[in-house]
Amino acid sequence: MAQHGVPGMAAVVLQGDHIIAQGVAGVRKAGSPPPITINDRFHLGSDAKAMTATLIALLIEEGRLTWSTTVGDIFGDTVKDMNPVWKKVTIEQLLTHRAGAPSDLKRDGLWLRLWKRQGTPTQQRLQLVKAVLSRPPEFPPGSKYMYSNAGYALAGAMAEKITGRAWEELLQQRLFKPLKITTAGFGAPGEFGKINQPLGHKPSGEPVEPGPQGDNPPAIAPAGTVYMSVTDWAKFIALHLRGDPANPNRRLRLLSAKSFARLHTPAPGSGQPQEGGYACGWLVVHRPWAKGSKPGNVGLALTHAGSNTMWYCDVWVAPEKDFALLIACNQGGDNAFKACDEAASALIQKFLLRKSEPIPAQ
């Protein structure tokens, strides 16, 4: 934190579903004394994409959706001027960034309109849906990868349409409540004019008050507007760590083995990200430090970073080692990335690679 000049950080290390180390450093607001505590809320940015994908998998297991449910199936009677190419795009293509959803929503002033936040969050997402689906996809669906917050907004809106409930309510009731996550919310944590939670900070280090300017508009919430404490975030990460097929201590909760495998398997085909492949809210890579001792282990790791430009967080899951770590910072930008990346390396070295040093008990 000191090396890169960020105001504060928090981290958790998991062995299976147990926290074996946790820590915080720094202050809630640059230039102010209140310190960060382990129960403080951090904005997770795009690390909430895995939460939206998990919600979709839950609805699939309930029979409300299928992986091959299409945009046309859900919005065919709502978006009358839908470009016909969208009608066959599947929800799985949206979750793996292979649907042709745009990476930029500035066209025709859509992004500016969404910032006005007119109507309920669900109505705002429907505004995005209608605007995006009225134009053709950016490329033939399924042909390549392009990271898109809009794709996750579409997937979240599909969940809303099929259930009649807001994405925020679905996430709280179907995912957070069963996991006993009690600190979750949406947008920027804290109250305007108070320092009762960490504030986000611009890359320059300037603090940003919570409120409408403290986070992206609710229209793209399924792509990442969740906040919670790092210890609560660890409950969600443990769900996926223990659910992965490669974990020797696998213990399934909430979802079936088939669903976890689907969520953690990169989409087939060419045009993947620069490194690894993108699954449903997870970048799937391989690291030597993540390799287990069983025959056939390959060092599988699931990872993702999240930022709304005012916060930064990162997560690494090594199922073959039954190990995970997560780090959050209340600043965005390159310094926050470097601080979190170096902290992750230090935690891997301390708790995973130094075999002569015992791992502390919980």
VEXKEVEX-534660 format. One line per 5 residues: number of its first residue (from 1); for each residue x, y, z of C-alpha. Coordinates in Angstrom, 1 decimal. Each point is the difference from the previous one (the first is absolute). Example, Ala and Ser with C-alpha at 12.3 -4.5 7.8 and 13.67 -1.06 7.14 Angstrom:
2
1 = 12.3/-4.5/7.8 | 1.4/3.4/-0.7
This chain:
362
1 = 0.0/0.0/0.0 | 2.7/2.4/1.0 | 2.2/-0.9/-3.0 | -2.7/1.0/-2.5 | -1.7/2.8/1.8
6 = -3.5/-1.5/0.3 | -2.2/1.0/3.0 | -1.0/-3.5/1.2 | -0.1/-3.7/-0.7 | -1.6/-3.1/1.3
11 = 0.8/-3.7/-0.6 | -1.2/-3.5/0.8 | 1.7/-3.4/-0.5 | -2.1/-3.2/-0.2 | 0.9/-3.6/0.5
16 = -3.2/-1.8/-1.1 | -2.9/1.8/1.6 | 2.0/1.3/3.0 | 1.6/3.4/0.2 | 3.6/-0.6/1.1
21 = 1.2/3.6/-0.2 | -1.6/3.4/-0.3 | 1.3/3.5/0.3 | -0.6/3.7/-0.7 | 2.2/3.0/-0.3
26 = -0.5/3.7/-0.5 | -2.9/2.5/0.2 | -3.5/0.3/-1.3 | 0.7/3.4/-1.5 | 3.3/1.5/-1.0
31 = 1.0/2.7/2.4 | -2.5/-1.0/2.7 | 0.8/-2.2/3.0 | -2.8/-2.6/0.2 | 1.7/-3.3/-0.7
36 = -1.3/-2.9/-2.2 | -1.4/-2.9/1.9 | -0.4/-3.6/-1.0 | -3.8/0.5/-0.1 | 0.1/3.0/-2.3
41 = -1.7/-0.3/-3.4 | 2.0/0.1/-3.3 | -1.3/0.4/-3.5 | 0.6/-3.2/-2.0 | -0.4/1.4/-3.5
46 = 0.1/-2.8/-2.7 | 0.7/-2.6/2.6 | -3.8/0.0/0.4 | -0.3/-1.5/-3.5 | 0.5/-3.4/1.5
51 = -2.9/0.7/2.4 | -2.3/0.8/-2.9 | 1.1/-3.1/-1.8 | -0.6/-2.1/3.2 | -3.5/1.5/0.2
56 = -0.7/-1.0/-3.6 | 1.2/-3.6/0.8 | -2.3/-0.1/3.0 | -3.0/1.1/-2.2 | 1.1/-2.7/-2.5
61 = -0.1/-2.7/2.6 | -3.5/1.2/1.0 | -1.1/-0.4/-3.6 | -0.7/3.7/-0.5 | 2.8/0.3/-2.7
66 = 2.4/-2.3/-1.9 | 3.5/0.7/-1.2 | -1.4/0.2/-3.5 | -2.9/2.4/0.8 | 0.2/2.8/-2.6
71 = -0.4/3.7/0.1 | -2.9/-0.5/-2.4 | -1.7/-2.5/2.4 | 0.0/2.6/2.8 | -0.3/3.4/-1.8
76 = -1.8/-1.0/-3.2 | -3.3/1.5/1.2 | 1.6/3.0/1.7 | 2.5/1.4/-2.5 | -2.0/0.3/-3.2
81 = 2.8/1.5/-2.1 | 2.6/-2.7/1.1 | 2.7/-0.5/-2.6 | -0.7/-3.6/-1.2 | 3.6/-1.1/0.7
86 = -0.6/0.4/3.7 | -2.9/-2.5/0.1 | 2.3/-3.0/0.0 | 2.6/1.3/2.5 | 0.1/-2.2/3.1
91 = 0.4/0.9/3.6 | 3.2/-2.0/0.1 | 1.4/2.1/-2.8 | -0.8/3.1/2.0 | 1.7/-1.4/3.1
96 = 3.2/-1.0/-1.9 | 0.3/3.3/-1.9 | -0.6/-1.7/-3.4 | -3.4/1.5/-0.8 | 1.1/3.1/-2.0
101 = -1.3/2.3/2.8 | 1.8/3.4/-0.3 | 2.9/0.9/2.3 | -1.0/3.7/-0.3 | -3.4/1.4/0.7
106 = 0.7/3.6/-1.2 | -1.6/-0.4/-3.4 | -3.1/2.2/-0.5 | 0.4/1.5/3.4 | -1.1/-3.1/1.8
111 = 2.6/0.2/2.8 | -0.9/3.6/0.8 | -3.7/-1.0/0.2 | 0.8/-2.9/2.3 | 1.8/2.3/2.3
116 = -3.2/2.0/0.5 | -1.3/-3.1/1.9 | -3.6/0.5/-1.0 | -2.4/-2.6/1.5 | 0.7/-3.1/2.1
121 = 3.2/-1.9/-0.6 | -2.0/-2.6/-1.9 | -1.5/2.7/-2.2 | 3.5/1.4/-0.6 | 1.2/-3.4/-1.1
126 = -2.9/-0.4/-2.3 | 1.0/3.3/-1.6 | 3.4/-1.4/-0.6 | -1.5/-3.3/-1.4 | -2.1/1.8/-2.5
131 = 2.8/2.3/-1.2 | 2.5/-2.8/-0.4 | -2.3/-2.5/-1.6 | -1.2/2.5/-2.6 | 3.4/0.0/-1.6
136 = 1.9/-3.1/-1.4 | 2.6/-1.7/2.2 | 3.6/1.2/-0.3 | 1.0/-3.3/-1.7 | -1.7/-3.3/-0.9
141 = -1.0/-1.6/3.3 | 2.2/-2.8/1.2 | 2.8/0.9/-2.4 | 2.4/1.8/2.4 | 0.5/1.5/3.5
146 = -0.6/3.6/0.9 | -0.3/1.1/3.6 | -3.4/1.7/0.5 | -1.8/1.4/3.1 | -3.0/0.3/-2.2
151 = -0.1/-3.7/-0.6 | -0.3/-0.6/3.8 | -2.7/2.7/0.2 | -2.0/-1.9/-2.6 | 0.4/-3.2/1.9
156 = -1.1/1.6/3.2 | -3.0/1.5/-1.7 | -0.9/-3.4/-1.4 | 0.0/-1.3/3.6 | -2.3/2.9/1.0
161 = -2.4/-0.6/-2.9 | -0.4/-3.7/0.7 | -0.5/0.4/3.8 | -1.7/3.4/0.2 | 2.5/1.0/2.7
166 = 2.8/2.6/0.0 | 3.6/-1.4/-0.5 | 1.0/1.6/3.3 | -2.8/-1.8/1.8 | 0.8/-3.3/-1.7
171 = 3.7/0.2/1.0 | -0.9/0.8/3.6 | -2.6/-2.8/0.3 | 1.4/-2.8/-2.2 | 3.7/0.5/0.7
176 = 1.0/2.2/2.9 | -2.6/-1.2/2.5 | 0.8/-3.7/-0.4 | 3.8/0.8/0.4 | -0.7/2.2/3.1
181 = 1.4/3.0/-1.7 | -1.3/3.0/2.0 | 2.1/3.0/-1.1 | -0.9/0.0/-3.7 | -1.6/3.0/-1.7
186 = 0.2/1.8/-3.4 | 1.7/3.1/-1.1 | 2.6/1.9/2.1 | 0.0/-1.1/3.7 | -0.5/2.6/2.8
191 = -1.9/3.2/0.4 | 0.7/3.3/-1.6 | 1.9/2.4/2.2 | 1.0/-2.8/2.5 | 3.0/-2.2/0.3
196 = -1.9/-3.0/1.3 | 1.3/-2.2/-2.8 | 3.0/0.2/-2.4 | -0.4/2.5/-2.8 | 1.1/-0.8/-3.5
201 = 2.9/2.0/-1.4 | 0.8/1.1/-3.5 | 3.4/-1.2/-1.5 | 1.4/3.4/1.0 | -0.9/-0.8/3.7
206 = -2.9/2.4/0.2 | -2.8/-1.4/2.2 | -3.5/-0.3/-1.5 | -3.1/0.4/2.2 | -2.5/-2.8/-0.1
211 = -3.1/0.7/-2.0 | -1.0/0.1/-3.7 | 3.5/1.1/-1.1 | 1.7/-2.7/2.1 | -0.9/-2.9/-2.3
216 = -1.2/-0.9/-3.4 | -3.7/0.2/-0.8 | -2.3/-2.9/1.1 | -0.6/-0.8/-3.7 | 3.2/-2.0/0.0
221 = -0.2/-1.3/3.6 | 0.1/-3.7/-0.9 | 3.5/0.7/-1.5 | 1.2/1.4/3.4 | -1.5/2.3/2.6
226 = 0.2/-2.3/3.0 | 1.7/1.0/3.2 | 0.6/-2.1/3.2 | 2.7/-0.8/2.6 | 2.9/-2.1/-1.1
231 = -0.9/-2.7/2.5 | -3.5/-0.2/-1.5 | 1.5/0.0/-3.5 | 2.1/-3.0/1.2 | -3.2/-2.0/0.6
236 = -0.9/0.4/-3.7 | 3.6/-0.9/-1.1 | 0.0/-3.1/2.3 | -3.2/-1.1/-1.7 | 1.8/-0.1/-3.4
241 = 3.3/-1.2/1.4 | -1.6/-3.1/1.5 | -2.4/-0.4/-2.9 | 2.7/-0.4/-2.7 | 0.5/-3.5/-1.4
246 = 3.7/0.2/0.5 | -0.2/0.5/3.7 | 1.1/-3.1/1.9 | -2.2/1.0/2.9 | -3.0/0.9/-2.1
251 = -3.2/0.8/2.0 | -3.0/1.1/-2.0 | -2.4/2.7/1.2 | -2.9/1.8/-1.7 | 0.9/-1.4/-3.4
256 = 0.6/-3.4/-1.6 | 3.3/-1.3/-1.2 | -1.2/0.5/-3.6 | -0.7/3.7/0.6 | 3.3/0.7/1.6
261 = 1.8/-1.7/-2.9 | -2.0/2.1/-2.4 | 0.8/3.2/1.8 | 3.7/-0.7/0.2 | 0.6/-1.3/-3.6
266 = 1.0/2.5/-2.6 | -2.2/0.4/-3.0 | 1.1/-2.2/-3.0 | 1.4/1.6/-3.1 | 2.7/2.4/-1.1
271 = 0.3/3.7/0.9 | 0.6/-0.4/3.7 | 1.6/2.6/2.3 | 3.7/0.6/-0.3 | 0.7/-2.4/2.8
276 = -2.1/-3.1/0.8 | -3.7/-0.3/-0.8 | -3.1/1.8/1.3 | -2.6/-2.1/1.8 | -3.1/1.5/1.8
281 = 1.5/2.9/2.0 | 3.4/-1.7/0.3 | 3.2/0.2/-2.0 | 1.4/-3.5/0.0 | 3.9/-0.1/-0.1
286 = 2.8/-2.4/1.2 | 2.7/0.8/2.5 | 2.8/-2.2/1.3 | -0.8/1.0/3.6 | -3.6/-1.2/-0.4
291 = 0.9/-3.6/-1.1 | -1.1/-2.7/2.4 | 1.6/-3.4/0.7 | -2.6/-2.2/-1.8 | 0.8/-1.6/-3.4
296 = -1.4/2.2/-2.7 | 0.1/3.2/2.0 | 1.0/3.0/-2.2 | 0.2/3.0/2.3 | -3.6/1.1/-0.7
301 = -0.8/3.5/1.3 | -3.2/2.1/-0.1 | 0.6/3.8/0.2 | -1.8/3.3/-0.6 | 0.7/3.6/0.7
306 = -2.7/2.7/0.6 | 0.0/3.8/-0.1 | -2.4/2.8/-0.5 | 3.1/2.4/-0.3 | -0.4/1.0/3.7
311 = 0.6/-3.5/1.6 | 2.1/-3.0/-1.0 | -0.2/-3.6/1.1 | 1.4/-3.3/-1.1 | -0.6/-3.7/0.7
316 = 2.0/-3.2/-0.6 | -1.4/-3.5/0.4 | 2.2/-3.1/-0.1 | -2.4/-2.9/0.2 | 2.7/-2.7/-0.3
321 = 1.6/1.5/3.2 | -3.4/0.7/1.7 | 1.3/3.5/0.3 | -1.2/3.5/-0.8 | 0.8/3.6/0.8
326 = -1.8/3.3/-0.6 | 1.2/3.6/0.3 | -1.8/3.3/-0.1 | 1.1/3.6/-0.2 | -2.0/3.2/0.4
331 = 1.7/1.7/-3.0 | -0.1/-0.7/-3.7 | 2.7/0.3/-2.7 | 3.5/-1.4/-0.6 | 1.4/0.5/3.5
336 = -2.9/-2.0/1.5 | 0.6/-2.7/-2.6 | 3.7/-0.2/0.9 | -0.8/0.0/3.8 | -2.5/-2.8/-0.3
341 = 2.2/-2.1/-2.4 | 3.0/0.2/2.2 | -2.1/-0.7/3.1 | -1.3/-3.1/-1.7 | 3.5/-1.2/-0.8
346 = 1.1/0.5/3.6 | -3.0/-1.9/1.3 | 0.6/-2.9/-2.4 | 3.6/-0.1/1.1 | -0.8/0.1/3.7
351 = -2.9/-2.3/0.2 | 0.4/-2.4/-2.9 | 3.6/-0.4/-1.1 | 2.0/0.1/3.2 | -0.7/-3.6/1.0
356 = 2.3/0.1/3.0 | -2.1/2.8/1.5 | -3.2/-1.3/1.6 | -3.3/1.5/-1.1 | -1.6/1.8/2.9
361 = -3.1/-1.5/1.5 | -3.2/1.9/-0.4
